[in-house]
């Protein structure tokens, strides 16, 4: 019972400790996701301000004398210097042709097939549109586009100004984060395409553009539009993680912060090992104590039994000695009178046989008459009676 109580106490302590470390892991991933979400949101907010400024400059030129590619490119370059997160800023006309940009290179590129361009062209109320993960048409590199519409003086669609963020910037942003050996921090777009991941693995699911996520993650995002914390088995390596996702405010991106039980349960495993060692020592001590108590009790029982047996033997010996003493009192040759049957004692006196045996044994006497004696006494009585009759008859 003592051991069972100790096991229950240690088990309950380890169970509560396990829950505590799980909760710490939840809080860690939540704080990390929230912090990173704030950084990404700030970057896109600043990009919106810069694009607004470039758009205003472009509309001024359109309203006055038409677009001056040289001056507009210089202005865009100045804005990029203000926003180092941006890779470049470009201006496209209403047909989607790139007119100029901060890099000073005007490549014959048309973006009219891009979703963000179509949305801005068709909806005058749209202010900022942020694309999903895209590959550049010229460089082939992965990037994110943030774009704003600029208009003609009559309010009709004149084109877009767009800022490009190379995904390498996000890799740099999250590279310093320490999430454990098996944890990870990542950014995905609304289509679950991987934008950035730290640390990266060699498997295909860890590469930029991969949309491999667990079904549970898809279900959790569908059920929770802003944020959620849960455990899931990663599709890329089939290992369980504690996961917190958080949607970037106003933008179609999700931040994922994950941590592995292998990492965050290290301290708990040490506690469990110490607890089990202490339990083993406690069990050994109680087992030794129980053995000692058992042996002590058995020794006491044996001692008590031996004492009882000794007392019985002593009593039996005393009774035997007493019996032997009584037997010895009557052994040897006893002198008895052949006529009166008195017995001669050691003091040379003569005692009745009844008295002698009463004094020298536990025997007691009662008197009766045997058949022979009874017959003899009757004969004597008859003879005596006959003689008395004759004397009376003949005086």
C-alpha positions, 0 to 999 in steps of 0.5 A: 500500500505504501508503494502504491501510494508512492506510485500514484503520487509520482504518476500524478506529479509526472502527469501534471508536469507533462501537461505543464510542458505541453502548455508551455509549448503551446504558449511558446508557439503562440507567442512566436507565431504572433510575433512573426505575424506582426513582422510580416504584417508590418512589412506589407503595411509599409509596402502599401504606404510606399506603393501609395506614394509611387501611385500618387506620383504616377497619377500626377504624371498621367494627369499632367504630361504623361509618364516620364519613365526616367523620373518615375524610375528614380522616384521608385528607386528612392522608395525602395531605399526607404523600404529595404524589404522590397526587392524592386518597384515597377509600374505597368500600364492598363494593358499590363506592360511593364513601363519602368521600375526601380531597377532601371531595366525595362523588360518586355514583360506583360502581367495582364494574366496575373490575378492581382492585375485582373482584380485591380483592373476590374474593381476600382474600390480595391486599394492593395492586393497581395498575391500568392507565392509567384515565380518571376517571369524574367528571373524565375525566382519565387516572390510575393507581389503587392500592387495598387491601382492608379487611375486616369484623371477621369477615374478609369483604370490606368495601370498598377504599381507593384512592389516585389518581395523576394522570399529570400527576405523571409528566410533571412527574417526567420533564420535567427529563430531558435525553435529546437532541433525538430521544430520549425517556423514557416510562412504559407500563402492561402493556397498552402504554398510554402513561402519560407521555412526554417530550418529547411529539410532536404525532402520535397515537402520542405522546398519553397512552393510545396503545398504538402500539409496534413489534413488536420492542418487544412481542417483547423484552418477551415474551422479557425479563420484567425489562429489555432493551436493543436498537435498534428503529424507532419506530412513531410516526415510523419512526426508529431509537432505542437503547431500554432498557425496565425493568419497575417492580418488583412493579407492572404498568408499564414504563419506557422510555428511548430515545436517537437515533443522531442525538444520541449519534453526533454526536461520532463523526460529528465524529471521522469527518469529521476522520479523512476529512479527514486521510485526504484530506490524506494521500492527496494527500500520497502522491499528490504524493510518488508523482508526484515520485518518478515524475518523478524516476525518469523523469528519471533514466532519461532522463538515463541513456538520454541518457548511453548514447546520447551514449556510443554517439554518441561511440564511433561518431564516434570510429570514423567519424573513425578511418575518415575518417582512414584514408580520408584517408591514401589519398586524392589522387594516388599516384605509382607506377612504371610498370615495377616498380610501386613507389610514391613516398612523401612522403619521395621514397623508393620502396616496394613497393606491398604495404609502402605499403598495409600502412603506410597502411591496414588492408589485408594482402596474400597472394601468388598468381598471376593466370591471365595471369601464370601463362600468361606464366610458363609460356611463358617457362619453356618457351622457356627449357627449349627453349633449354637443350636445344638448347645441350646437343645441339649444343655 
